[in-house]
Amino acid sequence: MIKKTILVTGGAGFIGSNIVKLLCDDGHSVRIVDDLSFGFEKFVDNRAKFYKASIANDKVLDEALVGVDTVFHLAASSIIKYSIENPMSYIENNVLNGVKLLESMRRAGVKKIIFSSSASVYGEPEEIPIKESHPKKPMQPYGATKLSFENILQAYYHSFGVESTSLRYFNAYGPSDEQQPVTRAVPTWIKQILNGEPPTVYWSGNQLRDYVFVKDIAQAHLAVAELDGWNVFNIGSGTGILMRDLLQEIFLILGMETKIIDRGERPGDPERLVADISAIYKAVNWRPEVSLHDGMLETVRYYKENFQK
Ligand SMILES: NC(=O)c1ccc[n+]([C@@H]2O[C@H](COP(=O)([O-])OP(=O)(O)OC[C@H]3O[C@@H](n4cnc5c(N)ncnc54)[C@H](O)[C@@H]3O)[C@@H](O)[C@H]2O)c1
């Protein structure tokens, strides 16, 4: 990819900080807009120009967007449970603030955006692996905000020529996932085991999931950055793993096994989520390169270095 100037919203978060690192390593000029509502200053790459601000702040955005080729839009509220408790704030941040960003882009003449969407747009799948054309029936406000913004991007393409690619991530894992409160299984389990506590599962760990390493997700952003038009792709490994087998992999890497606590049913949890990733492979030749074992080794190492008591 030729050297570009890229604005990463949410670049101080888990996935955003991994993307910023890759972009800076590749020699791109990077700007970050993040209000640190869920991100961390320690994740801000010192090679990037950092604006501590909300994407809703027109003044900052007007400055941060000057000369930008592409926006990678990761900033969002992304804790599903909170979106059920407070749907208005999720709609405000993930939809309305996103539109403010699009309006700032129009003012600045920036015509390309890569958007972090989610597998949650599908709801309970009718079949797996899930293709992009699968019916969209989000089961919580969070998924609905992601689907709404995809639709808004489609309208901005047809109405204003803003080109976009929405990437529907399945389950991301990897270093720098310090989400607070921790809701994702991988960091929860690694921290529980390192602290000598039994890891907790739901549904006896029988849910089928698609785990994709964060550095592969970052590569996918580079792969689609040159695409024209309006596009939507799944980002996953293309392979399902039962949650209980994922836990066994972590036990294996940590070299210890403890008892497991089963918390039983968790309503609203799809039974099976596995991505069909053939569309993005066909379009830009992207597919994940890091095996679950290697990705998990790196992830466990991160938590050992940063969290072991
Ligand atoms: N982690 C996953 O498994 C996963 C799966 C599907 C989709 N996604 C999406 O990917 C994106 C990144 O997820 P993540 O896991 O890195 O989350 P994260 O919470 O670590 O990162 C989001 C970042 O956005 C920032 N932010 C939130 N609202 C903002 C605003 N109004 N203005 C500026 N900054 C703001 C936060 O401070 C945070 O640094 C999100 O859009 C999320 O919905 C994540």
The ligand as an ORCA input file, in Angstrom:
! r2SCAN-3c Opt
* xyz 0 1
  N     -13.366     -6.457     20.327
  C     -14.194     -7.163     19.569
  O     -14.248     -8.415     19.669
  C     -15.073     -6.474     18.549
  C     -15.946     -7.257     17.781
  C     -16.745     -6.613     16.835
  C     -16.666     -5.247     16.638
  N     -15.829     -4.507     17.416
  C     -15.778     -3.045     17.175
  O     -14.429     -2.682     16.940
  C     -14.165     -1.373     17.438
  C     -12.996     -1.407     18.392
  O     -13.298     -2.304     19.446
  P     -12.332     -2.517     20.681
  O     -12.562     -3.900     21.162
  O     -10.945     -2.085     20.334
  O     -12.983     -1.509     21.730
  P     -12.303     -0.453     22.708
  O     -13.371     -0.001     23.651
  O     -11.040     -0.995     23.272
  O     -11.940      0.739     21.713
  C     -12.853      1.743     21.342
  C     -12.142      3.079     21.505
  O     -13.020      4.116     21.082
  C     -12.921      5.197     22.002
  N     -14.173      5.958     21.885
  C     -15.431      5.553     22.192
  N     -16.313      6.539     21.904
  C     -15.588      7.584     21.399
  C     -15.926      8.863     20.901
  N     -17.182      9.300     20.878
  N     -14.922      9.668     20.457
  C     -13.622      9.245     20.473
  N     -13.257      8.041     20.931
  C     -14.231      7.214     21.384
  C     -12.688      4.551     23.348
  O     -12.076      5.422     24.271
  C     -11.784      3.367     22.972
  O     -10.418      3.727     23.030
  C     -15.472     -0.911     18.076
  O     -16.165     -0.133     17.123
  C     -16.205     -2.199     18.364
  O     -17.593     -1.998     18.394
  C     -15.033     -5.080     18.355
*
